[in-house]
Amino acid sequence: MSQAMQSPPHRAVVEHLVRQSVYSRLGKAMPRTASAPSPLVVNISARHCHLTPEAVEALFGVGHKLQVHKWLYQDGQFAAKEVVTLIGPRSRVISNLRILGPCRTLNQIELAYTDAIALGFDIPLRASGNIADTPGCMLMGAAGFFEMPRGVIRAARHVHMHPTDAEFYGVKAGQMMHLKVGGPCAISLDEMLVRIDPSFKLEVHIDTDEGNACNLLPETPCELVK
């Protein structure tokens, strides 16, 4: 494929290169990169939902398949063109809630605490996929409604790791790490859940509340610590 036909680098890669350039101009080395197998990418995960094929059909019509709006940093993952309206307690709503694909085997909505307060939800902090005893909601799509009896959570901050990254950092799946965020709003985010899979690329996910608290920008220095 010619250079002109190649897709541009993902935003996360660009942000990592910006951080690398800032450290270089300061005459400092990027934290833990001397022998790290992968660059550390830190991304803010805005509110979104994961849906089953059955839920997608109820919301958008029989046989409907999710369409790619934008590819995400993790291979095969994408933000879909389709969005839904979330109807919470006392009929409070969030419109244009993005669906992430591909479809999953369970329905789950991930919100920040400020989203939940605005909706009137009392949501638990959970690892993705752990939706037992969580509140539900109603979703509205272009072709109908879908009622979720459970599945609304605040996703625990986490880091995706390839096994080689896990070996470098000396951690195992389910363990916790710390993310040190520099800059004028420097903070340390503890209880960073480790998730490991051969398909993963090294990437930290924090939500919008956490990203706003540390004013995370492309040039913000970040370090992942065991």
GROMACS elastic network, one bead per residue, 0.5 to 0.9 nm:
[ bonds ]
;  ai    aj funct       b0    kb
    1     4     6  0.82199   500
    1     5     6  0.63101   500
    1     6     6  0.67513   500
    2     5     6  0.53245   500
    2     6     6  0.65716   500
    3     6     6  0.52966   500
    3     7     6  0.86396   500
    4     7     6  0.82443   500
    6     9     6  0.89721   500
    7    10     6  0.86694   500
    8    11     6  0.87454   500
    9    12     6  0.81941   500
    9    13     6  0.63383   500
    9    14     6  0.67289   500
   10    13     6  0.53659   500
   10    14     6  0.65492   500
   10    15     6  0.88507   500
   10    71     6  0.83225   500
   10    72     6  0.77231   500
   10    73     6  0.66464   500
   11    14     6  0.50066   500
   11    15     6  0.61453   500
   11    16     6  0.86214   500
   11    72     6  0.89919   500
   11    73     6  0.81704   500
   12    15     6  0.50987   500
   12    16     6  0.62576   500
   12    17     6  0.87302   500
   12    41     6  0.61862   500
   12    42     6  0.75004   500
   12    43     6  0.70635   500
   12    72     6  0.89456   500
   12    73     6  0.67915   500
   12   203     6  0.89136   500
   12   218     6  0.84367   500
   13    16     6  0.50942   500
   13    17     6  0.63039   500
   13    18     6  0.87136   500
   13    39     6  0.84741   500
   13    41     6  0.73126   500
   13    73     6  0.84503   500
   14    17     6  0.50903   500
   14    18     6  0.62533   500
   14    19     6  0.87500   500
   14   218     6  0.80283   500
   15    18     6  0.50238   500
   15    19     6  0.62943   500
   15    20     6  0.86013   500
   15    41     6  0.78495   500
   15    42     6  0.87779   500
   15   217     6  0.81401   500
   15   219     6  0.69147   500
   16    19     6  0.51196   500
   16    20     6  0.61699   500
   16    21     6  0.86647   500
   16    39     6  0.71751   500
   16    40     6  0.72309   500
   16    41     6  0.62017   500
   16    42     6  0.84029   500
   16   218     6  0.69851   500
   16   219     6  0.78981   500
   17    21     6  0.61554   500
   17    22     6  0.86692   500
   17   218     6  0.86234   500
   17   219     6  0.87597   500
   18    21     6  0.50564   500
   18    22     6  0.62583   500
   18    23     6  0.87302   500
   18   218     6  0.62240   500
   18   219     6  0.56656   500
   18   220     6  0.89966   500
   19    22     6  0.51227   500
   19    23     6  0.62919   500
   19    24     6  0.85976   500
   19    30     6  0.81201   500
   19   218     6  0.62951   500
   19   220     6  0.64971   500
   19   221     6  0.63474   500
   19   222     6  0.87304   500
   20    23     6  0.52725   500
   20    24     6  0.62067   500
   20    25     6  0.88027   500
   20    29     6  0.82502   500
   20    30     6  0.64504   500
   20   219     6  0.81067   500
   20   221     6  0.87447   500
   21    25     6  0.62560   500
   21    26     6  0.86625   500
   21   219     6  0.83894   500
   22    25     6  0.52152   500
   22    26     6  0.63066   500
   22    27     6  0.86796   500
   22    28     6  0.87097   500
   22   219     6  0.64979   500
   22   220     6  0.88112   500
   22   221     6  0.86175   500
   23    26     6  0.50706   500
   23    27     6  0.62186   500
   23    28     6  0.51284   500
   23    29     6  0.61179   500
   23    30     6  0.61307   500
   23   219     6  0.87589   500
   23   221     6  0.80186   500
   24    27     6  0.50043   500
   24    28     6  0.58121   500
   24    29     6  0.68092   500
   24    30     6  0.80826   500
   25    28     6  0.76113   500
   26    29     6  0.87115   500
   28    31     6  0.87944   500
   29    32     6  0.83500   500
   29    33     6  0.77535   500
   29    34     6  0.81425   500
   30    33     6  0.57892   500
   30    34     6  0.79252   500
   30   221     6  0.80132   500
   30   222     6  0.87061   500
   30   223     6  0.84341   500
   31    34     6  0.80154   500
   31   221     6  0.83656   500
   31   222     6  0.75976   500
   31   223     6  0.57790   500
   31   224     6  0.82397   500
   32    35     6  0.71719   500
   32    36     6  0.63591   500
   32   223     6  0.73644   500
   32   224     6  0.80845   500
   32   225     6  0.89424   500
   33    37     6  0.79695   500
   33    38     6  0.79421   500
   33    39     6  0.70699   500
   33    40     6  0.83031   500
   34    37     6  0.89568   500
   35    38     6  0.88129   500
   35   168     6  0.83296   500
   36    39     6  0.71612   500
   36    40     6  0.88374   500
   36   165     6  0.73237   500
   36   168     6  0.65865   500
   36   169     6  0.84716   500
   37   164     6  0.69313   500
   37   165     6  0.62453   500
   37   168     6  0.74871   500
   38    41     6  0.89105   500
   38   164     6  0.87533   500
   38   165     6  0.68855   500
   38   201     6  0.78018   500
   38   202     6  0.64391   500
   39   202     6  0.70438   500
   39   203     6  0.86078   500
   40   202     6  0.61070   500
   40   203     6  0.63110   500
   40   204     6  0.77574   500
   40   222     6  0.79442   500
   40   223     6  0.78047   500
   40   224     6  0.78299   500
   41   201     6  0.89644   500
   41   202     6  0.65369   500
   41   204     6  0.62194   500
   41   205     6  0.88580   500
   41   222     6  0.86660   500
   42   159     6  0.87153   500
   42   202     6  0.88457   500
   42   203     6  0.57290   500
   42   205     6  0.62486   500
   42   206     6  0.77115   500
   42   216     6  0.87671   500
   42   222     6  0.76956   500
   43   203     6  0.71617   500
   43   204     6  0.60524   500
   43   205     6  0.52544   500
   43   206     6  0.64973   500
   43   207     6  0.84306   500
   43   211     6  0.84157   500
   43   216     6  0.86793   500
   44   204     6  0.83014   500
   44   205     6  0.57694   500
   44   206     6  0.50209   500
   44   207     6  0.52694   500
   44   208     6  0.59643   500
   44   210     6  0.81244   500
   44   211     6  0.60386   500
   44   216     6  0.82695   500
   45    48     6  0.81338   500
   45   205     6  0.58588   500
   45   206     6  0.58217   500
   45   208     6  0.65741   500
   45   211     6  0.88234   500
   46   110     6  0.82075   500
   46   111     6  0.75172   500
   46   112     6  0.78153   500
   46   206     6  0.85425   500
   46   207     6  0.58940   500
   46   208     6  0.56878   500
   47    97     6  0.70287   500
   47    98     6  0.75348   500
   47   109     6  0.76064   500
   47   110     6  0.54415   500
   47   112     6  0.66367   500
   47   115     6  0.80631   500
   47   207     6  0.77182   500
   47   208     6  0.78897   500
   48    97     6  0.57008   500
   48    98     6  0.50375   500
   48    99     6  0.58118   500
   48   100     6  0.67899   500
   48   108     6  0.86608   500
   48   109     6  0.59858   500
   48   110     6  0.55320   500
   48   111     6  0.69598   500
   49    84     6  0.89229   500
   49    97     6  0.71542   500
   49    98     6  0.64268   500
   49   100     6  0.61633   500
   49   107     6  0.74756   500
   49   108     6  0.56508   500
   49   110     6  0.60275   500
   49   111     6  0.87019   500
   49   152     6  0.89199   500
   50    98     6  0.89272   500
   50    99     6  0.59194   500
   50   100     6  0.56043   500
   50   101     6  0.68971   500
   50   102     6  0.82026   500
   50   103     6  0.66388   500
   50   104     6  0.64890   500
   50   106     6  0.74944   500
   50   107     6  0.55622   500
   50   108     6  0.51853   500
   50   109     6  0.63561   500
   50   110     6  0.84108   500
   51    54     6  0.80176   500
   51    55     6  0.59705   500
   51    56     6  0.65155   500
   51    99     6  0.73199   500
   51   100     6  0.79452   500
   51   101     6  0.79923   500
   51   102     6  0.84793   500
   51   103     6  0.55118   500
   51   104     6  0.58108   500
   51   105     6  0.75485   500
   51   106     6  0.63289   500
   51   108     6  0.65856   500
   51   109     6  0.85002   500
   52    55     6  0.52432   500
   52    56     6  0.63963   500
   52    57     6  0.87988   500
   52   102     6  0.89230   500
   52   103     6  0.51397   500
   52   104     6  0.50112   500
   52   105     6  0.54397   500
   52   106     6  0.56723   500
   52   107     6  0.58866   500
   53    56     6  0.50595   500
   53    57     6  0.62401   500
   53    58     6  0.86797   500
   53    63     6  0.88179   500
   53    64     6  0.84094   500
   53    65     6  0.78270   500
   53    66     6  0.89266   500
   53   103     6  0.59274   500
   53   104     6  0.74900   500
   53   105     6  0.81349   500
   54    57     6  0.52247   500
   54    58     6  0.62811   500
   54    59     6  0.87408   500
   54    62     6  0.86951   500
   55    58     6  0.50738   500
   55    59     6  0.62232   500
   55    60     6  0.85453   500
   55   107     6  0.77547   500
   55   145     6  0.88897   500
   55   146     6  0.63867   500
   55   147     6  0.87975   500
   56    59     6  0.51867   500
   56    60     6  0.58621   500
   56    61     6  0.74467   500
   56    62     6  0.83979   500
   56    63     6  0.87578   500
   56    64     6  0.68485   500
   56    65     6  0.74180   500
   56    66     6  0.76981   500
   56   103     6  0.83163   500
   56   141     6  0.85497   500
   56   146     6  0.86888   500
   57    60     6  0.51995   500
   57    63     6  0.61774   500
   57    64     6  0.56096   500
   57    65     6  0.78980   500
   57   143     6  0.84975   500
   57   144     6  0.89328   500
   58    61     6  0.57903   500
   58    62     6  0.69904   500
   58   141     6  0.81058   500
   58   143     6  0.71486   500
   58   144     6  0.60559   500
   58   145     6  0.65152   500
   58   146     6  0.61494   500
   59    62     6  0.88292   500
   59    64     6  0.89781   500
   59    84     6  0.80654   500
   59   139     6  0.77578   500
   59   140     6  0.64105   500
   59   142     6  0.61889   500
   59   143     6  0.52213   500
   59   145     6  0.55766   500
   59   146     6  0.62775   500
   60    63     6  0.85888   500
   60    64     6  0.61557   500
   60    65     6  0.86476   500
   60    82     6  0.85914   500
   60   141     6  0.59228   500
   60   142     6  0.53784   500
   60   144     6  0.67169   500
   60   145     6  0.89587   500
   61    64     6  0.55964   500
   61   142     6  0.81473   500
   61   143     6  0.56970   500
   61   144     6  0.77491   500
   65   103     6  0.89835   500
   66    80     6  0.60692   500
   66    81     6  0.72463   500
   66    82     6  0.67862   500
   66    99     6  0.84648   500
   66   100     6  0.87678   500
   66   101     6  0.69505   500
   66   102     6  0.73438   500
   66   103     6  0.79165   500
   67    78     6  0.89511   500
   67    79     6  0.85484   500
   67    80     6  0.53901   500
   67    81     6  0.55372   500
   67    82     6  0.70533   500
   67   101     6  0.84761   500
   68    71     6  0.70248   500
   68    78     6  0.61841   500
   68    79     6  0.62856   500
   68    81     6  0.58349   500
   68    82     6  0.86349   500
   68   101     6  0.79394   500
   69    78     6  0.70940   500
   69    79     6  0.55233   500
   69    82     6  0.82039   500
   70    77     6  0.89297   500
   70    78     6  0.56083   500
   70    79     6  0.51618   500
   70    80     6  0.68484   500
   70    81     6  0.80383   500
   71    74     6  0.82671   500
   71    75     6  0.80883   500
   71    76     6  0.74514   500
   71    77     6  0.61689   500
   71    79     6  0.62453   500
   71    80     6  0.86200   500
   72    75     6  0.71165   500
   72    76     6  0.76624   500
   72    77     6  0.54085   500
   72    79     6  0.67589   500
   73    76     6  0.85754   500
   73    77     6  0.73501   500
   73    78     6  0.83662   500
   73   201     6  0.78291   500
   73   203     6  0.80943   500
   74    77     6  0.56818   500
   74    78     6  0.83439   500
   74   160     6  0.88111   500
   74   199     6  0.81126   500
   74   200     6  0.63642   500
   74   201     6  0.61523   500
   74   202     6  0.87284   500
   74   203     6  0.81506   500
   75    78     6  0.85040   500
   75   199     6  0.73674   500
   75   200     6  0.74766   500
   75   201     6  0.78792   500
   76   101     6  0.83222   500
   76   102     6  0.76551   500
   77   100     6  0.72650   500
   77   101     6  0.58268   500
   77   102     6  0.63946   500
   78    99     6  0.87710   500
   78   100     6  0.57277   500
   78   101     6  0.52281   500
   78   102     6  0.70044   500
   79    82     6  0.84704   500
   79    98     6  0.68995   500
   79    99     6  0.62622   500
   79   101     6  0.61926   500
   79   102     6  0.88210   500
   80    83     6  0.75000   500
   80    98     6  0.67978   500
   80    99     6  0.55046   500
   80   100     6  0.55489   500
   80   101     6  0.61638   500
   80   102     6  0.84735   500
   81    98     6  0.76911   500
   81    99     6  0.77080   500
   82    96     6  0.84924   500
   82    97     6  0.86288   500
   82    98     6  0.65992   500
   82    99     6  0.61778   500
   82   100     6  0.88195   500
   82   141     6  0.84628   500
   82   142     6  0.88723   500
   83    95     6  0.79317   500
   83    97     6  0.51559   500
   83    99     6  0.57586   500
   83   141     6  0.72441   500
   83   142     6  0.87239   500
   84    94     6  0.85409   500
   84    95     6  0.64133   500
   84    96     6  0.54534   500
   84    97     6  0.51330   500
   84    98     6  0.66929   500
   84    99     6  0.74777   500
   84   139     6  0.63730   500
   84   140     6  0.56310   500
   84   142     6  0.77885   500
   85    93     6  0.67081   500
   85    94     6  0.57101   500
   85    96     6  0.58301   500
   85    97     6  0.60254   500
   85   138     6  0.83831   500
   85   139     6  0.56454   500
   85   140     6  0.50468   500
   85   141     6  0.66002   500
   86    92     6  0.82683   500
   86    93     6  0.53896   500
   86    94     6  0.51417   500
   86    95     6  0.62962   500
   86    96     6  0.83730   500
   86    97     6  0.70193   500
   86   137     6  0.70557   500
   86   138     6  0.60792   500
   86   140     6  0.65546   500
   87    90     6  0.84868   500
   87    91     6  0.56936   500
   87    92     6  0.58240   500
   87    94     6  0.67930   500
   87    95     6  0.85752   500
   87   119     6  0.81505   500
   87   137     6  0.62037   500
   87   138     6  0.51488   500
   87   139     6  0.60531   500
   87   140     6  0.75834   500
   88    91     6  0.54930   500
   88    92     6  0.51552   500
   88    93     6  0.58288   500
   88    94     6  0.81398   500
   88   116     6  0.89082   500
   88   119     6  0.56016   500
   88   120     6  0.69700   500
   88   121     6  0.71429   500
   88   136     6  0.83453   500
   88   137     6  0.56402   500
   88   138     6  0.68350   500
   88   139     6  0.88806   500
   89    92     6  0.60373   500
   89    93     6  0.85133   500
   89   119     6  0.64823   500
   89   120     6  0.57508   500
   89   121     6  0.67509   500
   89   137     6  0.77821   500
   90   119     6  0.81935   500
   90   120     6  0.75798   500
   91   119     6  0.83239   500
   92   118     6  0.78004   500
   92   119     6  0.53670   500
   92   120     6  0.75124   500
   93   118     6  0.87062   500
   93   119     6  0.65145   500
   94    97     6  0.66944   500
   94   115     6  0.84140   500
   94   118     6  0.89364   500
   94   119     6  0.76519   500
   95    98     6  0.89911   500
  100   103     6  0.77002   500
  101   104     6  0.77521   500
  103   106     6  0.85247   500
  103   107     6  0.89697   500
  104   107     6  0.72172   500
  106   129     6  0.76625   500
  106   151     6  0.83602   500
  107   129     6  0.88167   500
  107   131     6  0.89443   500
  107   148     6  0.73896   500
  107   150     6  0.81887   500
  107   151     6  0.62031   500
  107   152     6  0.88077   500
  108   128     6  0.81268   500
  108   129     6  0.74454   500
  108   131     6  0.74722   500
  108   148     6  0.85912   500
  108   150     6  0.79117   500
  108   152     6  0.59524   500
  108   153     6  0.74824   500
  109   151     6  0.59919   500
  109   153     6  0.62143   500
  109   154     6  0.82196   500
  109   155     6  0.88931   500
  110   128     6  0.85252   500
  110   151     6  0.84044   500
  110   152     6  0.61787   500
  110   153     6  0.52292   500
  110   154     6  0.53563   500
  110   155     6  0.58545   500
  111   114     6  0.80420   500
  111   115     6  0.58593   500
  111   116     6  0.64918   500
  111   123     6  0.85627   500
  111   152     6  0.74009   500
  111   153     6  0.62702   500
  111   154     6  0.51466   500
  111   155     6  0.73124   500
  111   207     6  0.80189   500
  111   208     6  0.88597   500
  112   115     6  0.52152   500
  112   116     6  0.64593   500
  112   117     6  0.88518   500
  112   153     6  0.83864   500
  112   154     6  0.56897   500
  112   155     6  0.79779   500
  112   207     6  0.62019   500
  112   208     6  0.64645   500
  112   209     6  0.62305   500
  112   210     6  0.87554   500
  113   117     6  0.61733   500
  113   118     6  0.86327   500
  113   121     6  0.88006   500
  113   122     6  0.86042   500
  113   123     6  0.76653   500
  113   154     6  0.68009   500
  113   209     6  0.73377   500
  114   117     6  0.50882   500
  114   118     6  0.62537   500
  114   119     6  0.86763   500
  114   208     6  0.89442   500
  114   209     6  0.71921   500
  115   118     6  0.52104   500
  115   119     6  0.63230   500
  115   120     6  0.86472   500
  115   121     6  0.84266   500
  116   119     6  0.50751   500
  116   120     6  0.59499   500
  116   122     6  0.66389   500
  116   123     6  0.67885   500
  116   153     6  0.89189   500
  116   154     6  0.85426   500
  117   120     6  0.50236   500
  117   121     6  0.59533   500
  117   122     6  0.74630   500
  118   121     6  0.77770   500
  121   135     6  0.77602   500
  121   152     6  0.87473   500
  122   134     6  0.89907   500
  122   135     6  0.77059   500
  122   153     6  0.89852   500
  123   134     6  0.68910   500
  123   135     6  0.67877   500
  123   152     6  0.66113   500
  123   153     6  0.53538   500
  123   154     6  0.64358   500
  124   134     6  0.69288   500
  124   135     6  0.86869   500
  124   152     6  0.81907   500
  124   153     6  0.55731   500
  124   154     6  0.60782   500
  124   155     6  0.84968   500
  125   153     6  0.61476   500
  125   155     6  0.58791   500
  125   156     6  0.58098   500
  126   129     6  0.80112   500
  126   130     6  0.61346   500
  126   131     6  0.74810   500
  126   153     6  0.62990   500
  126   154     6  0.61972   500
  126   155     6  0.52860   500
  126   156     6  0.53970   500
  127   130     6  0.57673   500
  127   131     6  0.85181   500
  127   153     6  0.86969   500
  127   154     6  0.83978   500
  127   155     6  0.56780   500
  127   156     6  0.52268   500
  127   157     6  0.81923   500
  127   158     6  0.83497   500
  127   193     6  0.80575   500
  128   131     6  0.77591   500
  128   153     6  0.83239   500
  128   154     6  0.88003   500
  128   155     6  0.59499   500
  128   156     6  0.73885   500
  129   132     6  0.88337   500
  129   151     6  0.84756   500
  130   134     6  0.87442   500
  130   151     6  0.82525   500
  130   153     6  0.88083   500
  131   134     6  0.55250   500
  131   135     6  0.85739   500
  131   150     6  0.66452   500
  131   152     6  0.74033   500
  131   153     6  0.73242   500
  132   135     6  0.89633   500
  132   150     6  0.73303   500
  132   151     6  0.76070   500
  133   150     6  0.70026   500
  133   151     6  0.83642   500
  134   149     6  0.84663   500
  134   150     6  0.51885   500
  134   151     6  0.56625   500
  134   152     6  0.61256   500
  134   153     6  0.68928   500
  135   148     6  0.85607   500
  135   149     6  0.69475   500
  135   151     6  0.62328   500
  135   152     6  0.55882   500
  135   153     6  0.78354   500
  136   147     6  0.76508   500
  136   148     6  0.50222   500
  136   151     6  0.56878   500
  136   152     6  0.58127   500
  137   146     6  0.86953   500
  137   147     6  0.61188   500
  137   148     6  0.52557   500
  137   149     6  0.65926   500
  137   150     6  0.71821   500
  137   151     6  0.82330   500
  137   152     6  0.74915   500
  138   145     6  0.70040   500
  138   146     6  0.59191   500
  138   148     6  0.59778   500
  138   149     6  0.84523   500
  139   144     6  0.85231   500
  139   145     6  0.56064   500
  139   146     6  0.51442   500
  139   147     6  0.61903   500
  139   148     6  0.75649   500
  140   143     6  0.79909   500
  140   144     6  0.59478   500
  140   146     6  0.64628   500
  140   147     6  0.87638   500
  141   144     6  0.53944   500
  141   145     6  0.61419   500
  141   146     6  0.80822   500
  142   145     6  0.85876   500
  147   150     6  0.89443   500
  148   151     6  0.69062   500
  148   152     6  0.86412   500
  153   156     6  0.88847   500
  154   157     6  0.89973   500
  154   207     6  0.85372   500
  155   158     6  0.84048   500
  155   206     6  0.86025   500
  155   207     6  0.79105   500
  156   191     6  0.83800   500
  156   192     6  0.75834   500
  156   193     6  0.71216   500
  156   205     6  0.88157   500
  156   206     6  0.80075   500
  156   207     6  0.86767   500
  157   189     6  0.85497   500
  157   190     6  0.88114   500
  157   191     6  0.74680   500
  157   192     6  0.54086   500
  157   193     6  0.63078   500
  157   204     6  0.76506   500
  157   205     6  0.58293   500
  157   206     6  0.50669   500
  157   207     6  0.72142   500
  157   210     6  0.89769   500
  158   176     6  0.84685   500
  158   177     6  0.86589   500
  158   191     6  0.81773   500
  158   194     6  0.58583   500
  158   195     6  0.70172   500
  158   203     6  0.84941   500
  158   204     6  0.58425   500
  158   205     6  0.55387   500
  158   206     6  0.70539   500
  159   177     6  0.85479   500
  159   192     6  0.66453   500
  159   193     6  0.61454   500
  159   194     6  0.52055   500
  159   195     6  0.59978   500
  159   196     6  0.83528   500
  159   202     6  0.70515   500
  159   203     6  0.55593   500
  159   205     6  0.61412   500
  159   206     6  0.88731   500
  160   193     6  0.87341   500
  160   194     6  0.65408   500
  160   195     6  0.50440   500
  160   196     6  0.60040   500
  160   197     6  0.77071   500
  160   200     6  0.59120   500
  160   201     6  0.63859   500
  160   202     6  0.53346   500
  160   203     6  0.51343   500
  160   204     6  0.62660   500
  160   205     6  0.80236   500
  161   164     6  0.78436   500
  161   165     6  0.56809   500
  161   166     6  0.60579   500
  161   173     6  0.88738   500
  161   194     6  0.72368   500
  161   195     6  0.60290   500
  161   197     6  0.64447   500
  161   198     6  0.79570   500
  161   199     6  0.86244   500
  161   200     6  0.55046   500
  161   201     6  0.57631   500
  161   203     6  0.69243   500
  161   204     6  0.88337   500
  162   165     6  0.52364   500
  162   166     6  0.64161   500
  162   167     6  0.87816   500
  162   195     6  0.86270   500
  162   196     6  0.56831   500
  162   197     6  0.54419   500
  162   198     6  0.51070   500
  162   199     6  0.67154   500
  162   200     6  0.50134   500
  162   201     6  0.57439   500
  162   202     6  0.64565   500
  163   167     6  0.61680   500
  163   168     6  0.86463   500
  163   172     6  0.88151   500
  163   196     6  0.61800   500
  163   197     6  0.64455   500
  163   198     6  0.60880   500
  163   200     6  0.84945   500
  164   167     6  0.50725   500
  164   168     6  0.62742   500
  164   169     6  0.87907   500
  164   198     6  0.86490   500
  165   168     6  0.50466   500
  165   169     6  0.62782   500
  165   170     6  0.83716   500
  165   171     6  0.87942   500
  165   196     6  0.87432   500
  165   201     6  0.85809   500
  165   202     6  0.69621   500
  166   169     6  0.52102   500
  166   170     6  0.57511   500
  166   171     6  0.52740   500
  166   172     6  0.64576   500
  166   173     6  0.82578   500
  166   194     6  0.85052   500
  166   196     6  0.71899   500
  167   171     6  0.65457   500
  167   172     6  0.81252   500
  168   171     6  0.80563   500
  169   224     6  0.85021   500
  169   225     6  0.76598   500
  169   226     6  0.66792   500
  170   226     6  0.73855   500
  171   174     6  0.87129   500
  171   175     6  0.65867   500
  171   176     6  0.82306   500
  171   177     6  0.83602   500
  171   194     6  0.76398   500
  171   226     6  0.71741   500
  172   175     6  0.57811   500
  172   176     6  0.88094   500
  172   194     6  0.69668   500
  172   195     6  0.80554   500
  172   196     6  0.75051   500
  173   176     6  0.86286   500
  173   193     6  0.79893   500
  173   194     6  0.51970   500
  173   195     6  0.51372   500
  173   196     6  0.55253   500
  173   197     6  0.88197   500
  174   193     6  0.60748   500
  174   194     6  0.52932   500
  174   195     6  0.64282   500
  174   196     6  0.85412   500
  175   191     6  0.85210   500
  175   192     6  0.80893   500
  175   193     6  0.60301   500
  175   194     6  0.55002   500
  175   195     6  0.83611   500
  176   190     6  0.76200   500
  176   191     6  0.50727   500
  176   194     6  0.59106   500
  176   226     6  0.73784   500
  177   189     6  0.86215   500
  177   190     6  0.63672   500
  177   191     6  0.58701   500
  177   193     6  0.65664   500
  177   194     6  0.70931   500
  177   224     6  0.70607   500
  177   225     6  0.58397   500
  178   188     6  0.66810   500
  178   189     6  0.56617   500
  178   191     6  0.63779   500
  178   192     6  0.57522   500
  178   223     6  0.82062   500
  178   224     6  0.58780   500
  178   225     6  0.50905   500
  178   226     6  0.62453   500
  179   187     6  0.84002   500
  179   188     6  0.56842   500
  179   189     6  0.50438   500
  179   190     6  0.64321   500
  179   191     6  0.87895   500
  179   192     6  0.71210   500
  179   204     6  0.85868   500
  179   222     6  0.68274   500
  179   223     6  0.57185   500
  179   225     6  0.62362   500
  179   226     6  0.88730   500
  180   186     6  0.76106   500
  180   187     6  0.62496   500
  180   189     6  0.64108   500
  180   190     6  0.85019   500
  180   221     6  0.82776   500
  180   222     6  0.55774   500
  180   223     6  0.50355   500
  180   224     6  0.63382   500
  180   225     6  0.74403   500
  181   185     6  0.80633   500
  181   186     6  0.52643   500
  181   187     6  0.53704   500
  181   188     6  0.60051   500
  181   189     6  0.77083   500
  181   214     6  0.70629   500
  181   216     6  0.80077   500
  181   220     6  0.70936   500
  181   221     6  0.60511   500
  181   223     6  0.66144   500
  181   224     6  0.88777   500
  182   185     6  0.69146   500
  182   187     6  0.67650   500
  182   188     6  0.85787   500
  182   214     6  0.81119   500
  182   216     6  0.89261   500
  182   220     6  0.61393   500
  182   221     6  0.51204   500
  182   222     6  0.61049   500
  182   223     6  0.84080   500
  183   186     6  0.51539   500
  183   187     6  0.86991   500
  183   214     6  0.79810   500
  183   215     6  0.82863   500
  183   216     6  0.85176   500
  183   219     6  0.87173   500
  183   220     6  0.58613   500
  183   221     6  0.67511   500
  184   214     6  0.80883   500
  184   215     6  0.82906   500
  185   213     6  0.72461   500
  185   215     6  0.63306   500
  185   216     6  0.85555   500
  186   213     6  0.89251   500
  186   214     6  0.59702   500
  186   215     6  0.85536   500
  187   213     6  0.82821   500
  187   214     6  0.63216   500
  189   192     6  0.70416   500
  189   210     6  0.83737   500
  190   193     6  0.89470   500
  192   204     6  0.84803   500
  195   200     6  0.86915   500
  196   199     6  0.85606   500
  196   200     6  0.69544   500
  197   200     6  0.53714   500
  197   201     6  0.86802   500
  198   201     6  0.83296   500
  200   203     6  0.82024   500
  204   224     6  0.89032   500
  206   209     6  0.81765   500
  206   210     6  0.60575   500
  206   211     6  0.64770   500
  207   210     6  0.54229   500
  207   211     6  0.61230   500
  207   212     6  0.86347   500
  208   212     6  0.59359   500
  208   213     6  0.83916   500
  209   212     6  0.52771   500
  209   213     6  0.61511   500
  209   214     6  0.89528   500
  210   213     6  0.50426   500
  210   214     6  0.65828   500
  210   215     6  0.84629   500
  210   216     6  0.86249   500
  211   214     6  0.55655   500
  211   215     6  0.58211   500
  211   216     6  0.53087   500
  211   217     6  0.86922   500
  212   216     6  0.66434   500
  213   216     6  0.79761   500
  214   217     6  0.88391   500
  215   220     6  0.82449   500
  216   219     6  0.81602   500
  216   220     6  0.59547   500
  216   221     6  0.88999   500
  217   220     6  0.51549   500
  217   221     6  0.88031   500
  218   221     6  0.84609   500
